[in-house]
Amino acid sequence: MTVHPTELRQQQQEPTHPIPHGGSAHGPRGVPPQGRRFQTNTSAPFPGIDITGPPPFRDVGGEPVFVGSSVSPGSVHPCKLVPHLRPVCRVAYGGGELGHEGRYDILPITQEHEWVPTSQGRVPEGRRPVDGGYEESGHRLYHAVAVVHGCSVPGKTGAHLAGANVPYGGSEIVVREGYWILCWRD
């Protein structure tokens, strides 16, 4: 069963609009495996909806939450982007919710993506996950979302993690069953 991000939690959302893509031969219509991203920095203002697309999620207070990747020397980690927090980029790492300073990439969620249920760090059979980054060890990371206290929280997954790790409430929450991985819609 495939679940669209707006079905993960019943909430008022703005409509999803496709964003044009281009790139290499790895994704739909030649999109790179990591999707078309917008590179920015925590010292810059958070871009508008014309760049980000509509927010795929809302936090407990109804504020927009986006999907992205934090870029650090030696690693790139899928993360949640919360424009009303400082820093905006929040990463699940080392048991905590770390605020990332510096470069991060925004991944606009489009109609070419879909959230597919999974567990235990598995990529569902026959599906192509959107590449979210890598650990210093070289392990691949993918975008995940898990529901924590009724809130859909973006984070990361990978076979070596055996679940989804999401930043929430200052902690790294590990969810082994009942989360979603971001895949290309075929």
Summary of the structure (lengths in Angstrom):
residues: 186
radius of gyration: 14.7
end to end distance: 13.7
largest distance: 40.1
contacts: 615
relative contact order: 0.21
helix: 7%
strand: 44%
